[in-house]
């Protein structure tokens, strides 16, 4: 199970850490470490922090979750060196994963939402590299329909987790990976069940 650090950007600032800390961290690790960027400026204001992606590109494999709403938005992110993009279905009304894959071989992830009552996305899943879930374990356990839906995706599923005690639970489900806040990354890495 992969553990992937997450940084959050809002109002053009990285929350809870600074760029220099990220770069210093990456010099002690492999450049192949993915870094998930949850970009609230892109999601809420349609103003993604493309310059920040470029700064971090030489140090990490960047995944960006910035709320693209069309192919042009995706191309803009890819031009900064982003290796993977997360699509939010409610932002990208005419999302066609085949078209996205046609413009680049970069990875495409789909963000899942527990509040989405239409869980059958009617998408060609061959063109989706994975799925991202930000609903917490307790909420998922209470929603049987959503829980059953997630079971079909475990081998390609990444979940956001802030409770280190839940790692064993996710490991048993054989999910692909866990997204954790950057400042907790090393603690979670050390806690992976063996």
Secondary structure, DSSP 8 states (H G I E B T S, - for coil): -EEEEEEEEETTEETTS-HHHHHHHHHTS-TT-EEEEEEHHHHHHS---HHHHHHHHTTSEEEEE----SHHHHHHHHHTT-SEEEEETTT-TT--HHHHHHH--SEEEEEE-TT-S-------GGG--EEEE-S-HHHHHH-HHHHHHHHTTGGGEEEE---GGGHHHHHHHT-SEEEEEGGGHHHHHHT---
